[in-house]
Amino acid sequence: MSTPYLTRRSQLETYFDRTAVEAWSRLTSDAPVSKIRATVRAGRDTMRATLLDWMPQDLTGKRLLDAGCGTGALAVEAARRGAEVVAIDVSPTLIGLARERLPAISGPGSVEFRVGDMLDPWLGRFDHVVAMDSLIHYQAPDIVRALAELSLRTDASLLFTVAPRTALLTLMHAAGKLFPKADRAPAIVPVTEGGLRRRIARESALKRFAVGRTRRVNSGFYLSNAFELSKVASSHPRPQPELRHLRMRVEDGNEGGRLP
């Protein structure tokens, strides 16, 4: 990935692992929070429910990557549906909280929490990948490059969110600087939906995927746009084995390419 991606990833690790540990711990729990953070909590709950609704209700036997899992709420819900979940985050502290909060999962589902980069190819292949609010801190080119990397190991759907570029969001960013540091979120990078779609269409690694459902969630100081990328069936299926063998026999016996 590019230097800006790596730089921002390092900044996010520092923020979530040191600066905002207590605030993020409270935000992702049932503890009382400020009115500002209450709107963010409600928005995140709605977005999480949306992304979960875009996947099959029964995920038994499916492998899912929760890319940028935070304290693991989405990972737990997916595991309760039967998924084998790998949940990864750059912050060791958040992963520690996620492990402490992990409830007993009845049924075949499971959650494995890891510290690291969501783009690590050694994580393996997945049926579904979810990146909820983990790409909102990156520039559009890095978002698409990250999606391309993830798509190489995704067999069904890739669900993610971005920060939409709107006048309201710009105003909220300006207003946010007036609040105490404890109520500030890390810097996010708004992108336009049209521009993002064009970049996705130009990315060769994403040719096998089509943009499906989208949904914008607006809850006070939480504003995020969800996208669904679904893998499309190949229009050129591989020939059946017997046809391949027949073709090989014809070519081997006819140097001129004509049938006997």
NURO-290698 format. One line per 4 residues: number of its first residue (from 1); their letters; for each residue y, z, x of N, C-alpha, C. Coordinates in pm, 1 decimal, always signed. Layout:
! residues N
NUM) a) Y,Z,X,Y,Z,X,Y,Z,X ~ ...
This chain:
! residues 260
1) mstp) -119.4,+0.0,+84.1,+0.0,+0.0,+0.0,+124.3,+0.0,+87.6 ~ +240.0,-27.4,+25.1,+365.3,-41.5,+97.4,+416.7,+93.1,+146.3 ~ +510.6,+86.5,+240.8,+573.7,+208.2,+291.6,+645.0,+285.8,+181.4 ~ +720.0,+221.0,+87.9,+782.0,+298.4,-20.8,+680.2,+376.2,-103.8
5) yltr) +563.2,+316.9,-128.9,+460.2,+388.3,-205.4,+416.2,+513.3,-130.2 ~ +388.3,+496.9,-1.9,+340.0,+610.1,+78.3,+446.5,+718.9,+91.4 ~ +573.6,+675.9,+106.9,+683.1,+772.7,+116.5,+697.5,+851.7,-11.9 ~ +696.5,+780.5,-125.2,+711.2,+849.7,-253.6,+591.7,+939.8,-281.8
9) rsql) +473.0,+896.3,-246.3,+354.0,+979.6,-265.7,+369.3,+1111.8,-190.0 ~ +420.6,+1105.2,-68.7,+441.9,+1226.0,+10.3,+545.0,+1316.5,-55.6 ~ +652.7,+1257.4,-110.7,+754.9,+1336.0,-178.4,+697.8,+1406.3,-301.2 ~ +613.8,+1335.3,-375.4,+554.0,+1393.9,-495.4,+460.4,+1508.2,-459.3
13) etyf) +386.4,+1491.3,-351.4,+296.8,+1598.2,-306.7,+376.7,+1723.9,-274.5 ~ +489.4,+1705.6,-204.8,+573.3,+1820.1,-171.1,+630.0,+1884.5,-296.2 ~ +678.1,+1802.7,-389.9,+740.5,+1856.1,-511.3,+640.3,+1936.9,-593.1 ~ +525.6,+1874.3,-624.7,+431.0,+1940.5,-713.8,+352.1,+2050.6,-644.0
17) drta) +344.4,+2045.0,-512.3,+265.6,+2145.3,-441.3,+348.9,+2265.4,-398.0 ~ +481.8,+2249.7,-394.1,+565.5,+2358.3,-344.2,+681.1,+2391.9,-438.7 ~ +763.9,+2290.9,-468.0,+888.2,+2316.4,-540.1,+866.4,+2357.3,-684.7 ~ +778.3,+2287.0,-755.4,+769.8,+2302.7,-900.3,+637.1,+2360.2,-947.3
21) veaw) +568.7,+2433.0,-861.6,+436.2,+2483.8,-898.9,+443.1,+2571.7,-1022.5 ~ +532.1,+2669.8,-1021.7,+540.1,+2763.3,-1133.2,+583.4,+2693.0,-1261.4 ~ +685.2,+2606.9,-1250.7,+733.8,+2536.1,-1369.9,+625.0,+2446.0,-1427.7 ~ +553.5,+2374.5,-1339.6,+448.9,+2283.8,-1388.1,+330.5,+2361.0,-1445.4
25) srlt) +300.9,+2476.1,-1386.1,+193.2,+2559.6,-1438.0,+224.4,+2605.1,-1580.3 ~ +348.3,+2644.5,-1605.4,+387.4,+2688.7,-1738.9,+393.1,+2571.6,-1836.0 ~ +445.5,+2458.9,-1790.0,+458.0,+2342.1,-1877.1,+322.8,+2296.7,-1929.7 ~ +219.6,+2304.9,-1846.1,+87.3,+2255.2,-1883.7,-3.0,+2364.9,-1939.3
29) sdap) +58.9,+2472.9,-1983.8,-16.3,+2582.6,-2044.9,+44.5,+2611.7,-2181.9 ~ +3.8,+2722.8,-2240.7,+61.8,+2765.2,-2369.4,+175.8,+2864.7,-2350.8 ~ +218.7,+2886.8,-2228.8,+324.1,+2984.2,-2201.4,+457.5,+2937.6,-2259.3 ~ +545.5,+3030.8,-2298.7,+677.8,+2992.0,-2349.1,+755.9,+2916.8,-2241.8
33) vski) +829.1,+2812.4,-2284.2,+911.8,+2734.1,-2192.7,+1048.2,+2711.6,-2257.1 ~ +1141.4,+2660.0,-2179.4,+1274.4,+2630.3,-2231.4,+1266.5,+2520.7,-2336.9 ~ +1371.9,+2506.6,-2415.5,+1374.3,+2402.7,-2518.9,+1360.9,+2263.6,-2457.6 ~ +1420.1,+2246.4,-2341.0,+1410.3,+2116.8,-2273.0,+1265.1,+2086.6,-2240.1
37) ratv) +1197.3,+2182.3,-2177.4,+1059.7,+2159.8,-2137.9,+965.5,+2155.8,-2258.0 ~ +1003.9,+2219.0,-2367.7,+921.8,+2211.7,-2488.5,+915.1,+2068.9,-2541.1 ~ +1025.6,+1994.7,-2530.6,+1022.6,+1854.9,-2574.9,+935.0,+1771.0,-2482.9 ~ +936.4,+1802.5,-2352.5,+851.1,+1731.2,-2256.8,+704.1,+1761.8,-2284.8
41) ragr) +674.4,+1888.2,-2312.8,+536.4,+1927.2,-2342.7,+485.2,+1853.9,-2466.5 ~ +568.3,+1848.3,-2571.3,+527.4,+1779.8,-2694.2,+506.4,+1630.4,-2669.7 ~ +594.8,+1570.8,-2590.9,+580.6,+1428.6,-2560.8,+454.6,+1400.2,-2482.1 ~ +424.5,+1483.3,-2384.2,+302.8,+1464.5,-2304.9,+178.2,+1482.5,-2390.6
45) dtmr) +180.5,+1576.5,-2483.6,+66.5,+1594.9,-2574.1,+43.9,+1468.8,-2657.4 ~ +152.3,+1411.1,-2707.7,+141.0,+1289.0,-2787.6,+90.3,+1172.5,-2704.2 ~ +141.5,+1158.5,-2581.6,+97.7,+1049.4,-2495.6,-49.4,+1065.5,-2457.7 ~ -90.0,+1186.4,-2426.6,-230.3,+1209.7,-2391.4,-321.3,+1171.1,-2507.2
49) atll) -283.6,+1210.7,-2628.8,-363.4,+1176.5,-2746.5,-369.6,+1024.9,-2766.9 ~ -258.7,+956.5,-2739.2,-255.4,+810.5,-2753.2,-354.0,+743.9,-2658.1 ~ -350.9,+781.1,-2531.7,-438.9,+719.9,-2433.3,-585.2,+750.4,-2463.1 ~ -613.5,+870.2,-2507.5,-750.6,+904.4,-2544.4,-796.1,+822.9,-2665.0
53) dwmp) -705.9,+798.6,-2760.4,-739.5,+718.8,-2878.8,-769.0,+573.4,-2842.8 ~ -715.3,+524.8,-2731.7,-737.5,+386.3,-2689.9,-872.8,+366.3,-2623.2 ~ -945.5,+472.8,-2601.2,-1079.7,+463.5,-2544.3,-1182.5,+495.4,-2652.1 ~ -1308.9,+456.1,-2631.3,-1411.7,+487.1,-2731.0,-1422.5,+636.4,-2756.8
57) qdlt) -1451.1,+671.8,-2881.0,-1467.8,+812.7,-2914.2,-1587.7,+871.9,-2840.7 ~ -1692.1,+792.9,-2826.3,-1810.8,+836.9,-2753.6,-1808.4,+773.5,-2614.7 ~ -1789.3,+855.0,-2513.3,-1783.5,+807.9,-2375.2,-1908.6,+846.0,-2296.1 ~ -2014.0,+878.0,-2367.2,-2137.7,+917.0,-2300.1,-2186.0,+805.3,-2208.5
61) gkrl) -2214.7,+840.9,-2083.9,-2263.2,+743.3,-1987.6,-2154.7,+662.8,-1919.9 ~ -2029.0,+685.5,-1956.8,-1916.9,+612.3,-1897.4,-1854.5,+694.4,-1784.8 ~ -1803.8,+623.5,-1685.6,-1737.3,+689.2,-1572.8,-1587.9,+664.7,-1584.8 ~ -1507.8,+769.6,-1571.9,-1363.7,+761.1,-1594.7,-1288.7,+822.7,-1477.8
65) ldag) -1183.0,+754.3,-1435.3,-1093.7,+807.8,-1331.7,-964.4,+853.8,-1397.6 ~ -933.0,+981.4,-1380.8,-803.5,+1034.9,-1423.3,-715.6,+1035.0,-1299.0 ~ -633.8,+930.7,-1286.8,-555.4,+905.2,-1165.7,-421.4,+977.9,-1173.9 ~ -408.3,+1085.6,-1098.4,-290.3,+1170.4,-1108.3,-310.7,+1269.7,-1220.7
69) cgtg) -417.2,+1349.3,-1210.0,-465.3,+1429.9,-1323.3,-383.2,+1555.0,-1349.5 ~ -298.6,+1598.0,-1254.3,-224.9,+1722.0,-1276.2,-320.3,+1839.1,-1292.0 ~ -303.5,+1915.0,-1399.6,-390.0,+2030.5,-1422.3,-510.8,+1997.7,-1509.3 ~ -533.3,+1869.2,-1539.7,-662.6,+1826.5,-1591.8,-684.2,+1824.3,-1740.9
73) alav) -579.9,+1828.6,-1823.2,-599.5,+1833.7,-1968.7,-669.5,+1708.5,-2020.7 ~ -626.8,+1590.3,-1975.3,-689.1,+1466.4,-2022.6,-833.0,+1456.4,-1973.2 ~ -856.9,+1496.3,-1848.8,-992.0,+1491.2,-1793.2,-1089.0,+1574.7,-1875.4 ~ -1045.6,+1692.9,-1917.4,-1131.3,+1781.5,-1995.9,-1165.2,+1718.0,-2130.0
77) eaar) -1065.9,+1659.7,-2197.1,-1091.5,+1597.8,-2327.5,-1187.4,+1479.6,-2314.9 ~ -1172.3,+1400.1,-2209.0,-1262.7,+1286.7,-2188.8,-1404.9,+1335.6,-2161.9 ~ -1418.2,+1443.0,-2084.9,-1550.1,+1497.4,-2056.4,-1615.3,+1550.9,-2183.8 ~ -1537.0,+1607.6,-2272.7,-1591.6,+1655.6,-2399.5,-1646.4,+1542.1,-2484.5
81) rgae) -1600.2,+1420.1,-2458.7,-1653.5,+1301.8,-2528.0,-1776.1,+1245.2,-2455.8 ~ -1815.6,+1307.4,-2347.9,-1935.5,+1264.0,-2278.3,-1912.4,+1191.7,-2148.2 ~ -1786.0,+1171.4,-2107.0,-1757.4,+1094.4,-1985.9,-1787.1,+1173.3,-1859.3 ~ -1824.1,+1099.9,-1755.3,-1832.8,+1155.1,-1621.1,-1697.1,+1128.8,-1555.8
85) vvai) -1614.8,+1232.0,-1542.7,-1475.3,+1216.4,-1502.9,-1455.2,+1256.9,-1356.9 ~ -1389.3,+1168.2,-1283.3,-1336.4,+1203.5,-1152.1,-1186.4,+1218.1,-1170.0 ~ -1134.2,+1337.2,-1147.3,-992.1,+1366.1,-1168.7,-928.7,+1395.9,-1033.5 ~ -828.9,+1316.3,-996.0,-771.4,+1327.6,-861.6,-620.5,+1344.0,-867.5
89) dvsp) -567.1,+1420.7,-774.2,-422.7,+1440.7,-766.1,-386.3,+1468.2,-619.9 ~ -261.7,+1434.8,-582.8,-218.1,+1456.7,-444.4,-188.3,+1603.0,-416.1 ~ -172.6,+1684.2,-521.1,-133.4,+1823.8,-502.6,-254.0,+1917.1,-501.0 ~ -283.2,+1979.7,-388.8,-391.8,+2078.4,-385.1,-368.0,+2195.2,-481.1
93) tlig) -242.4,+2233.7,-499.1,-212.7,+2346.1,-587.2,-245.2,+2313.2,-732.4 ~ -206.1,+2193.7,-776.3,-236.9,+2154.5,-914.5,-387.4,+2142.0,-935.1 ~ -457.9,+2088.0,-836.5,-602.8,+2078.6,-848.4,-664.6,+2218.3,-853.2 ~ -607.5,+2311.1,-777.4,-654.8,+2448.7,-784.1,-638.7,+2506.7,-923.8
97) lare) -524.1,+2482.2,-986.1,-502.2,+2528.4,-1123.2,-599.9,+2463.1,-1219.4 ~ -622.2,+2331.7,-1199.9,-714.7,+2258.8,-1287.2,-855.2,+2318.2,-1278.6 ~ -899.5,+2350.9,-1158.8,-1033.0,+2409.0,-1141.7,-1041.3,+2547.3,-1206.1 ~ -932.8,+2624.2,-1195.3,-932.2,+2756.9,-1256.4,-938.2,+2748.1,-1408.8
101) rlpa) -874.7,+2646.9,-1464.7,-866.6,+2634.0,-1610.1,-983.9,+2557.5,-1670.6 ~ -1068.3,+2498.3,-1589.0,-1175.4,+2414.0,-1640.7,-1268.9,+2495.3,-1730.3 ~ -1277.3,+2459.8,-1858.9,-1367.2,+2532.6,-1948.4,-1510.1,+2480.4,-1935.4 ~ -1599.8,+2547.7,-2000.8,-1737.2,+2499.4,-2005.0,-1741.2,+2372.3,-2089.1
105) isgp) -1808.9,+2270.2,-2039.3,-1820.2,+2142.2,-2110.2,-1961.3,+2132.7,-2166.6 ~ -1972.1,+2132.6,-2299.5,-2103.1,+2117.5,-2361.3,-2137.6,+1969.5,-2369.3 ~ -2264.8,+1937.5,-2358.0,-2306.0,+1798.5,-2364.4,-2315.4,+1735.1,-2227.6 ~ -2323.6,+1602.1,-2222.8,-2348.8,+1532.3,-2095.8,-2225.1,+1511.7,-2008.7
109) gsve) -2106.6,+1537.2,-2059.8,-1984.4,+1511.6,-1984.8,-1963.5,+1608.5,-1869.8 ~ -1880.4,+1567.5,-1773.9,-1852.5,+1652.1,-1658.8,-1717.7,+1613.9,-1599.1 ~ -1659.0,+1705.3,-1520.7,-1533.2,+1680.1,-1451.4,-1549.5,+1721.2,-1305.4 ~ -1510.0,+1632.0,-1217.3,-1506.0,+1663.0,-1074.7,-1362.1,+1647.0,-1027.5
113) frvg) -1298.2,+1757.5,-988.6,-1160.3,+1753.8,-941.9,-1156.4,+1729.3,-791.6 ~ -1066.5,+1639.7,-750.2,-1052.8,+1607.2,-608.4,-905.3,+1602.7,-570.0 ~ -877.3,+1635.4,-446.0,-743.6,+1620.1,-389.5,-742.5,+1491.3,-309.4 ~ -641.7,+1405.3,-335.4,-634.9,+1281.7,-259.5,-554.0,+1175.3,-329.7
117) dmld) -569.1,+1052.3,-281.9,-495.1,+937.3,-332.2,-575.4,+868.2,-441.8 ~ -513.1,+841.9,-554.2,-582.1,+778.3,-666.1,-629.6,+637.4,-632.4 ~ -576.7,+576.1,-526.1,-616.0,+440.9,-488.2,-729.5,+438.7,-385.8 ~ -784.1,+553.2,-352.2,-890.5,+560.3,-253.6,-1012.2,+481.2,-301.5
121) pwlg) -1053.1,+374.4,-230.4,-1166.5,+293.4,-277.1,-1298.7,+368.3,-275.4 ~ -1306.4,+477.5,-197.3,-1430.5,+552.8,-190.0,-1457.7,+632.9,-316.7 ~ -1365.3,+633.3,-409.3,-1389.8,+701.2,-537.1,-1494.6,+626.4,-619.2 ~ -1514.7,+498.6,-590.9,-1618.4,+421.9,-659.8,-1567.0,+342.2,-777.4
125) rfdh) -1659.8,+294.2,-859.0,-1627.8,+212.1,-975.5,-1619.2,+298.4,-1100.9 ~ -1539.9,+248.3,-1197.4,-1519.7,+321.3,-1321.8,-1519.5,+224.9,-1440.4 ~ -1559.8,+277.2,-1555.3,-1546.9,+199.9,-1678.9,-1402.2,+201.4,-1726.6 ~ -1339.6,+317.8,-1719.1,-1200.8,+333.0,-1763.0,-1121.6,+407.3,-1656.1
129) vvam) -996.5,+365.4,-1638.5,-903.7,+433.9,-1549.0,-779.7,+469.4,-1630.0 ~ -734.6,+593.4,-1618.4,-614.7,+638.8,-1688.3,-516.0,+693.5,-1585.4 ~ -394.1,+641.0,-1588.1,-287.3,+689.2,-1500.2,-170.2,+729.8,-1589.2 ~ -176.9,+851.6,-1640.5,-73.0,+899.8,-1730.9,+40.6,+965.0,-1652.2
133) dsli) +154.6,+902.1,-1655.9,+277.6,+952.3,-1593.3,+263.4,+973.9,-1443.1 ~ +167.9,+904.9,-1380.1,+152.5,+915.9,-1235.4,+211.1,+795.5,-1162.4 ~ +248.2,+689.4,-1235.5,+310.5,+572.2,-1174.5,+459.8,+564.2,-1205.1 ~ +511.5,+658.2,-1282.9,+650.8,+651.0,-1326.4,+749.6,+677.1,-1213.2
137) hyqa) +700.2,+723.8,-1099.4,+787.9,+754.9,-986.2,+798.7,+639.8,-886.5 ~ +735.2,+525.2,-918.2,+728.8,+415.2,-822.2,+806.1,+292.9,-871.0 ~ +850.7,+211.2,-775.0,+916.4,+85.4,-807.2,+815.2,-10.0,-870.0 ~ +866.4,-107.1,-948.9,+779.0,-200.7,-1020.8,+680.7,-273.2,-929.5
141) pdiv) +721.1,-324.2,-811.2,+623.9,-391.2,-724.8,+509.2,-299.4,-683.2 ~ +540.9,-172.5,-655.3,+435.3,-79.1,-615.9,+347.0,-42.1,-734.4 ~ +403.3,-37.3,-854.3,+323.4,-10.6,-973.3,+218.4,-119.7,-990.4 ~ +261.3,-245.0,-980.0,+168.5,-356.7,-1000.3,+65.0,-362.7,-888.4
145) rala) +106.7,-334.4,-765.5,+9.4,-332.8,-656.1,-94.0,-221.6,-676.7 ~ -49.7,-107.2,-726.3,-143.4,+1.5,-754.4,-240.5,-38.4,-865.4 ~ -189.2,-102.8,-970.2,-275.9,-148.8,-1078.0,-377.6,-249.9,-1026.5 ~ -332.7,-338.4,-937.5,-423.3,-438.1,-880.3,-535.6,-370.8,-803.2
149) elsl) -500.9,-270.0,-723.5,-602.7,-197.4,-648.0,-702.0,-129.3,-741.9 ~ -650.6,-63.4,-844.2,-737.6,+6.4,-937.6,-825.0,-90.7,-1016.6 ~ -769.8,-208.0,-1048.3,-844.0,-305.1,-1129.2,-969.2,-355.7,-1059.1 ~ -967.7,-356.0,-926.4,-1083.0,-405.1,-851.3,-1205.9,-318.4,-873.5
153) rtda) -1185.1,-197.2,-922.4,-1296.2,-103.9,-943.0,-1304.4,-58.1,-1087.8 ~ -1246.9,-137.3,-1180.5,-1245.1,-101.6,-1322.3,-1321.5,-205.9,-1403.3 ~ -1414.4,-161.3,-1486.5,-1501.0,-253.2,-1560.6,-1462.1,-273.2,-1706.3 ~ -1376.6,-190.0,-1761.9,-1343.3,-204.4,-1903.6,-1192.4,-201.5,-1928.6
157) sllf) -1128.5,-87.6,-1908.5,-986.0,-79.2,-1939.2,-911.4,+5.3,-1838.4 ~ -784.3,-28.5,-1824.1,-692.4,+41.3,-1734.1,-571.4,+80.1,-1817.6 ~ -551.8,+210.2,-1837.7,-444.7,+262.2,-1921.7,-344.2,+334.3,-1833.3 ~ -215.8,+305.0,-1854.7,-114.8,+365.9,-1768.6,+17.4,+377.7,-1843.3
161) tvap) +108.3,+454.7,-1787.5,+240.5,+470.1,-1846.6,+347.7,+439.8,-1743.2 ~ +462.1,+394.5,-1792.4,+579.9,+373.3,-1708.3,+700.4,+431.3,-1780.2 ~ +808.2,+447.6,-1705.6,+934.0,+492.9,-1765.2,+1012.7,+370.4,-1809.2 ~ +1039.0,+354.6,-1937.6,+1111.5,+236.3,-1983.8,+1259.0,+242.2,-1945.3
165) rtal) +1313.2,+129.8,-1905.8,+1455.0,+123.9,-1869.8,+1536.8,+105.4,-1996.8 ~ +1598.1,+211.9,-2041.6,+1680.4,+210.2,-2161.6,+1812.1,+281.6,-2133.8 ~ +1911.6,+254.1,-2219.4,+2040.1,+322.1,-2206.1,+2022.3,+472.2,-2227.1 ~ +1931.0,+508.4,-2318.1,+1906.7,+649.7,-2345.7,+1850.8,+720.9,-2223.3
169) ltlm) +1755.2,+656.3,-2155.8,+1696.2,+718.8,-2038.3,+1798.7,+733.5,-1926.1 ~ +1882.1,+633.0,-1909.2,+1988.0,+641.6,-1809.0,+2081.1,+758.3,-1838.6 ~ +2115.1,+775.1,-1965.4,+2201.1,+885.3,-2006.1,+2134.2,+1019.9,-1982.7 ~ +2004.2,+1026.7,-2012.4,+1932.1,+1152.4,-1992.5,+1924.5,+1188.0,-1844.9
173) haag) +1909.2,+1086.5,-1758.5,+1906.9,+1112.9,-1614.6,+2038.7,+1173.0,-1568.1 ~ +2148.3,+1115.5,-1619.7,+2279.5,+1166.6,-1582.1,+2298.6,+1309.0,-1633.5 ~ +2254.8,+1332.2,-1758.0,+2269.2,+1465.6,-1816.5,+2179.9,+1566.9,-1745.7 ~ +2063.2,+1520.6,-1699.0,+1968.9,+1610.8,-1633.9,+2025.4,+1675.9,-1510.6
177) klfp) +2119.3,+1608.6,-1443.1,+2178.6,+1665.4,-1321.8,+2264.6,+1787.2,-1352.1 ~ +2299.3,+1806.4,-1480.1,+2381.0,+1920.6,-1518.3,+2296.6,+2046.3,-1539.9 ~ +2163.3,+2029.1,-1551.3,+2078.0,+2143.0,-1579.4,+2036.5,+2213.3,-1450.5 ~ +1994.2,+2338.6,-1463.2,+1944.5,+2409.9,-1344.1,+1826.1,+2336.9,-1283.1
181) kadr) +1806.8,+2356.3,-1153.2,+1698.4,+2287.0,-1083.5,+1563.0,+2312.9,-1146.7 ~ +1543.4,+2431.0,-1202.2,+1414.2,+2464.6,-1261.4,+1378.9,+2375.0,-1378.5 ~ +1481.0,+2315.1,-1441.6,+1456.6,+2229.8,-1556.9,+1459.7,+2081.6,-1522.2 ~ +1468.6,+2047.8,-1394.4,+1474.2,+1907.7,-1354.1,+1335.9,+1855.1,-1318.7
185) apai) +1310.8,+1731.2,-1358.5,+1186.7,+1663.6,-1321.9,+1209.1,+1584.9,-1194.1 ~ +1101.8,+1549.1,-1121.6,+1119.5,+1463.6,-1004.4,+1171.2,+1327.1,-1046.0 ~ +1237.3,+1259.8,-954.3,+1298.6,+1130.7,-985.2,+1195.0,+1032.3,-1035.1 ~ +1227.8,+962.6,-1142.8,+1141.9,+857.0,-1193.4,+1216.4,+725.1,-1181.0
189) vpvt) +1143.2,+615.9,-1187.7,+1201.6,+483.0,-1169.7,+1180.5,+403.1,-1298.1 ~ +1283.5,+386.4,-1379.1,+1268.5,+307.7,-1502.5,+1243.7,+160.1,-1472.0 ~ +1157.9,+97.9,-1553.1,+1129.6,-45.1,-1540.3,+1137.6,-109.0,-1678.2 ~ +1165.5,-239.1,-1681.6,+1169.4,-310.2,-1809.2,+1029.6,-360.7,-1844.1
193) eggl) +998.0,-361.4,-1972.6,+865.8,-407.8,-2014.9,+846.7,-555.9,-1983.1 ~ +950.8,-635.5,-2007.6,+939.7,-778.3,-1979.4,+916.0,-806.5,-1832.7 ~ +990.9,-739.2,-1747.0,+974.3,-758.5,-1604.1,+836.9,-715.3,-1556.9 ~ +787.4,-605.2,-1611.9,+655.0,-557.0,-1572.7,+546.9,-654.9,-1617.2
197) rrri) +559.5,-706.3,-1738.1,+461.6,-804.3,-1787.0,+459.4,-928.6,-1697.3 ~ +576.0,-974.9,-1655.2,+581.2,-1094.0,-1569.6,+515.9,-1066.9,-1434.6 ~ +538.3,-949.7,-1380.0,+476.3,-916.4,-1251.8,+324.2,-907.4,-1266.6 ~ +278.0,-849.5,-1376.6,+134.9,-839.9,-1400.7,+74.1,-979.5,-1412.8
201) ares) +142.9,-1068.2,-1483.7,+92.2,-1204.1,-1502.2,+82.7,-1280.4,-1370.5 ~ +170.3,-1248.3,-1274.6,+169.7,-1318.2,-1145.6,+70.6,-1259.8,-1045.9 ~ +18.7,-1141.6,-1074.2,-70.6,-1074.9,-979.1,-213.2,-1129.7,-994.8 ~ -262.7,-1194.6,-891.0,-393.2,-1261.7,-899.1,-506.6,-1163.5,-928.2
205) alkr) -499.6,-1043.1,-873.5,-606.9,-945.9,-894.7,-615.1,-900.3,-1040.1 ~ -508.7,-921.5,-1117.1,-506.7,-878.9,-1257.2,-532.6,-994.1,-1353.5 ~ -574.1,-1110.3,-1302.8,-600.7,-1224.9,-1389.9,-715.9,-1196.6,-1485.4 ~ -804.3,-1105.9,-1445.8,-919.7,-1073.4,-1530.6,-884.7,-973.5,-1640.7
209) favg) -759.0,-931.8,-1644.9,-716.5,-832.8,-1743.4,-605.1,-889.7,-1831.2 ~ -601.6,-843.4,-1955.3,-497.8,-884.4,-2048.9,-425.4,-760.9,-2101.2 ~ -294.1,-772.0,-2115.9,-217.0,-661.7,-2173.6,-250.2,-651.5,-2321.6 ~ -290.7,-534.9,-2362.8,-325.6,-512.5,-2502.9,-221.0,-427.8,-2572.7
213) rtrr) -261.6,-312.4,-2619.6,-170.8,-226.0,-2694.6,-64.7,-163.4,-2605.1 ~ +49.8,-138.5,-2663.9,+156.4,-63.9,-2597.9,+211.6,+36.9,-2697.8 ~ +266.1,+145.5,-2645.2,+330.4,+243.5,-2733.0,+432.2,+322.5,-2654.9 ~ +550.2,+338.3,-2712.4,+655.0,+420.2,-2651.7,+658.3,+555.2,-2720.6
217) vnsg) +659.3,+660.6,-2640.4,+668.2,+797.1,-2692.3,+802.5,+854.7,-2650.6 ~ +879.6,+897.1,-2748.7,+1012.3,+951.2,-2725.2,+1019.1,+1089.6,-2788.6 ~ +1023.6,+1192.0,-2705.0,+1027.1,+1329.2,-2753.7,+1130.5,+1406.6,-2673.6 ~ +1253.8,+1409.3,-2722.9,+1357.8,+1482.1,-2652.0,+1379.2,+1427.0,-2512.5
221) fyls) +1346.9,+1508.8,-2411.4,+1364.9,+1467.6,-2273.0,+1239.0,+1404.2,-2213.7 ~ +1147.9,+1365.4,-2299.5,+1030.0,+1290.2,-2254.5,+1036.2,+1150.4,-2314.8 ~ +1036.7,+1049.8,-2229.1,+1038.4,+910.7,-2273.6,+946.0,+831.6,-2182.8 ~ +838.3,+779.0,-2239.5,+738.5,+709.1,-2159.0,+675.3,+597.9,-2241.3
225) nafe) +634.2,+491.1,-2172.1,+578.0,+374.0,-2238.5,+435.3,+352.2,-2189.5 ~ +339.9,+349.4,-2282.9,+199.5,+332.4,-2248.2,+158.7,+186.3,-2258.4 ~ +71.5,+143.4,-2166.7,+17.4,+7.8,-2165.5,-134.4,+14.2,-2155.1 ~ -197.2,-82.6,-2218.4,-341.2,-99.7,-2207.9,-370.4,-233.8,-2141.6
229) lskv) -445.5,-230.2,-2032.7,-496.4,-351.5,-1969.4,-647.0,-354.2,-1991.9 ~ -694.5,-455.8,-2064.1,-836.9,-466.3,-2094.9,-897.7,-583.3,-2020.2 ~ -1015.7,-562.7,-1966.3,-1083.6,-669.8,-1893.9,-1132.6,-774.9,-1993.1 ~ -1107.1,-900.0,-1961.4,-1147.3,-1009.6,-2049.2,-1276.2,-1070.5,-1996.7
233) assh) -1357.0,-1122.1,-2089.4,-1482.3,-1185.0,-2050.8,-1454.0,-1314.0,-1975.1 ~ -1535.7,-1342.8,-1877.5,-1519.3,-1464.6,-1799.4,-1544.6,-1586.3,-1885.6 ~ -1460.1,-1689.9,-1870.7,-1477.2,-1815.4,-1946.7,-1575.6,-1908.6,-1878.7 ~ -1624.5,-1869.3,-1760.2,-1720.2,-1951.6,-1685.2,-1840.3,-1865.9,-1647.6
237) prpq) -1930.1,-1841.9,-1744.8,-2046.2,-1758.3,-1713.7,-2134.3,-1821.8,-1607.8 ~ -2198.0,-1734.4,-1532.1,-2287.2,-1784.3,-1428.8,-2404.8,-1858.4,-1491.8 ~ -2455.2,-1965.2,-1429.1,-2571.1,-2035.5,-1483.8,-2694.6,-1947.2,-1481.0 ~ -2783.6,-1970.9,-1575.7,-2906.4,-1895.1,-1580.9,-2989.3,-1923.7,-1455.8
241) pelr) -3073.0,-1829.3,-1411.8,-3150.7,-1847.9,-1289.2,-3234.0,-1974.4,-1289.7 ~ -3298.5,-2005.9,-1404.9,-3383.1,-2124.4,-1408.2,-3301.1,-2251.4,-1391.7 ~ -3176.8,-2252.4,-1440.7,-3091.6,-2368.4,-1424.6,-3048.5,-2383.8,-1280.0 ~ -3022.1,-2272.2,-1212.5,-2985.0,-2278.0,-1071.9,-3100.0,-2334.3,-989.0
245) hlrm) -3222.3,-2289.6,-1019.4,-3337.3,-2338.0,-944.0,-3358.8,-2487.3,-967.7 ~ -3341.6,-2532.9,-1092.1,-3356.6,-2673.9,-1123.4,-3253.4,-2756.2,-1047.2 ~ -3130.2,-2706.2,-1043.8,-3024.1,-2778.4,-975.5,-3054.3,-2789.5,-825.8 ~ -3106.4,-2681.8,-768.3,-3140.2,-2683.1,-626.5,-3250.8,-2784.0,-598.6
249) rved) -3353.2,-2793.1,-687.5,-3462.7,-2886.5,-665.6,-3414.4,-3030.5,-673.2 ~ -3324.4,-3059.3,-768.7,-3271.6,-3195.1,-783.8,-3192.9,-3234.3,-660.8 ~ -3105.5,-3142.1,-611.0,-3022.5,-3172.7,-495.2,-3107.0,-3187.8,-369.1 ~ -3211.5,-3104.2,-355.4,-3294.9,-3111.6,-236.2,-3374.7,-3241.2,-230.3
253) gneg) -3412.3,-3296.1,-346.6,-3495.2,-3415.3,-348.1,-3419.8,-3545.5,-356.6 ~ -3284.2,-3538.7,-363.9,-3205.6,-3660.7,-382.8,-3081.6,-3652.7,-297.2 ~ -3088.6,-3708.5,-180.2,-2975.7,-3704.9,-90.8,-2856.4,-3780.4,-147.3 ~ -2883.9,-3883.9,-226.1,-2775.5,-3959.0,-286.8,-2722.7,-3898.3,-413.0
257) grlp) -2783.7,-3789.8,-459.3,-2737.8,-3721.7,-578.0,-2786.4,-3785.8,-706.6 ~ -2884.3,-3884.6,-701.7,-2932.2,-3948.6,-824.7,-3070.2,-3896.8,-860.9 ~ -3096.7,-3892.0,-987.3,-3227.0,-3850.0,-1031.8,-3330.1,-3955.2,-994.1 ~ -3457.8,-3915.7,-967.7,-3561.2,-4014.2,-933.7,-3591.5,-4104.4,-1052.6
